[in-house]
Amino acid sequence: MAPQLGLFLIWAGVSMFLQLDPVNGDQDEGVSTEPTQDKSSAELPEDEKCVFPFTYGNKKHFDCTFHGSIFPWCSLNADYIGRWKYCTMRDYANCVFPFIFGGKKYETCTKIGSIWRYWCSVSPNYDQDRAWKYC
């Protein structure tokens, strides 16, 4: 069972306890969510990089995810094995160029397929992965 994370809030003299689901809370059975004992995962350097894409819960993630958390996080391994971190602004996936969209190759961000903003794929083939972000 994954440890529970709680947040105690005091605001304007009113206190409440908000129970938050842990990141590992909805993971498939058979994959350990217990902390590992090796030093490398217990004391992660701040500059440890997210690995994209990573697989978690039988789904491939091409960017930071909110899956099971109210904060974005990423895996530090291609196949999630319990090593993760919360994402900062510098951790989000970068655009991948060139990328395929609608069978056509794009070398820069595009507005095609969008009403308002330029966007790019975060995988080499948008048609296959449907993974994108705004530029």
N, C-alpha and C positions, 0 to 999 in steps of 0.2 A: 504494500500500500504506500502510495506516495505521501510525503509529509504535506500537511495543509499549511497554507499561507494565509495569514489574517492581517487586517489593517485596522488599527484602532484610530478612529477619527474623533477629534474634539473640535467643535465649531460652534461659536456663539453660546457656550455653556451647555451644549447638548452633546452627549457622547453616544456613539454607536459602534458596533463591531460588524465589519463587512468581511464575510468569508469569501475568499477568492479561490478559484480552481487552480491547482498547480499546473504547470506546463505539461507535466508527465501524466496528468490525471486521466486522460482518455486514451492512453496508449494501448495497443493490442497486447493481449496476454502472451506470455512467452518471451517478452523482451524485458529485461531487468530495468527497473527505474531506480534501484538503489544506488547511492553514490559509490563511485569506485574508490579504491584505496590508494591507487598510485598517485604520487605527488603531482604529476603533470596535469591531471584533471582537477585536483583539489586546489591548486594554486595557479590558475590560468593567467598568463601575462595579459596585460590590457590590450596589447596589439595583436592578439590572436584573431585571425581572420575567419569570417563566415565562409562556409563552403557552399557554392551554388552550382548546379542544383543539388539539393539533398532530399533524401527520402525519409518521410516520417508518417507513420500511420497508413502505410500503403499508398501514399500520395507523394508525387514529386513536387517539390517547392523550388521555384526559381528566384525567390526573393524572401526577405524576412516575412514571417507569418504571425498571425494572431491566434493560430490554432491552439486552443486550450489555455489561452492567456489573455489578459487585458492589455498586455504590453507586447510589442513586436519582438520576436526572437529568431535566432537562426541556429543551425547545427554547426558544429566544428568538425564534423565528419560527413562524407558523402552519404553514408547510411547512418542515420541517427542511432547512437549507442549510449546516449545519456550525457554526452558532452555538448553543451549549448551555452549561449550567452544572450543577453538582451541586446537588441540592435541600437546603435547610435546612428546619427545622420550619415556617418562615413561607412557604415556597414551594408547599406542597401545595395542591391545588385546594380551593376552598370549596364548601359545599353550594349547590345552585341551587334556589331557591324561587320560584314553585311548580314542582313537577315531576310528571310523569305516571308512575304505577305501576299496572299492572293496569287501565288505562283510567280511573283515578280521579286527580283532582288533589290533591296534598298540599302544604300550606303550612308544615309543620314536619317534623321528623324523625319516623319511624314505626317501630314494632316489627313491623308487619304484614309477613309474609314472612320474619321472623327469629325464631329461638328465644330468643336471649338479649339482644340489644342493639338500641338504636335506631340507625337508619341513614338516609341521605339519598342522593339522586342528585347526581352532579356534572355532569349534563347536564339540560336541560329535559325530556327524555323518556327515562326509564329503560327503558320497554318497547322503544324503538328502539335505544338505545346500550348498555344493560346496564352503565353506569358508575356506581359507588356508593362510599361510604365509611361507616365508623361515625361516629356523632355524638359 
